[in-house]
Amino acid sequence: MSAFHVPIPKVGTLVAVWATLIVLTGLTSYVSYFELGEWNIVVALLIAVTKASLVAWVFMGVRHSTTLTRLFCVAGLAWLMILILLTYSDYSTRNWTYQAQPWSTNKAAGTSR
């Protein structure tokens, strides 16, 4: 048996976080209908990070865990941000526009007969 007490969240807290997650999911869907240009992905990622933070903080019990566990959670988020920034820097420097072409007009693919 362990000598320390693991706090259990109150039902009201769990229901409030669950309702917030449902609202944020609806907000994600609602915002997807607006044309925000490059900001679409930014808004979607901000909502997703907020939802993931709520899940980690309340349902996974990070708020009651050790400082080392919190450090690793923050380090994981920092690493994710680094990867997203590196991906965006690569994507933003490409100087081409994709134009879809039907496969049937592609002479390199041959004929289907």
N, C-alpha and C positions, 0 to 999 in steps of 0.2 A: 504494500500500500504506500501511496505517496503521502508526504506530510503537508503538501500545499493544497489550497482550495482553488478549484477551477470555477470561476463565476459563470453562471448560465444566464444568458440574456432573458429579460422579461418578454412575455408573449406580446405585449404592446409594442415593444421595440422591434421584435421580429416582424410583426404585421406592418408596422410603419415602413420598415426598410423594404419589405416585399412590395407594398403599394407604391413606394418610390421607384422601385425597379420596373414595375409595370408602367408607371407614368413615363419614365425615361425611355422605355421601349416604344411606347406610343409616340413620344416626341421624336425619336429616331425615324420612325416611319413617316410622321408628318413632315419633318424637315426634308426628307428625301424627295418630296414633290416640288420643292423650290429649286430654282436654278441659281446657285450661289457661285458658280464658276469654280475656282480653285479652293474656295472655302467649304465646299461640300464635304471633302474628306476631313478637313480640320474640325468642323462641327461634329461629324460622325465620330471621330476619334476622341474628342472631348467628352461626348456623352458616354462612349464606351469605357473610357478611363474612369469616369465618375461611377459607372455601374460596377466595374471591377473593384474599385476602391471600397465601395459599400459592401460588396460581398466579402472581400478580404477582411475589412475592419470589423464587421459584425458577425457574419456567419462563420468565418474561419477563425475568429477570435484573436486577430492580430493586436487588437487594442489591449488585451490582457496578457500578451506574451512578453518575452524578454526583449531587451534592447537589441540583442544580436539578431533576433528574428525580424524585428522591425527594420534593422539595417539591411538585411538581405532582401526584404520586400522592396525597400526604396532602391537598392542596387539593381534589382530586376527591372523596375520601372525605368531607371536611368539607362540601363542597357537597351531596353526596348526603344527609348527615345533616340538613342544614338543610332540604332539600326534604321529607324524611320527617317531620321535626318540624312543618313548616308544614302538611303534609297531615293529620297526626294532630290538630293543634290545630283545624283546620277540621272534621274528622270528629267530634271529641269534643264540639264545641259544638252540634251539631245535635240537636234535641229531638224526633225523630220515630222511629217504629218502622214498618218496612216490613212490610206484610201482603199477601202475594200473593193476587190474586183471579183466578179463571178469566176468560179473555177472552170466553167465550160469554155471561156475565152482565152484561157491560159495555154499558149501553144507549147510550152515546155512540158505540160502534163500529158500530151498526146490526145488521142481520140478515145471515145468510149465504145467504139464499134468493134 
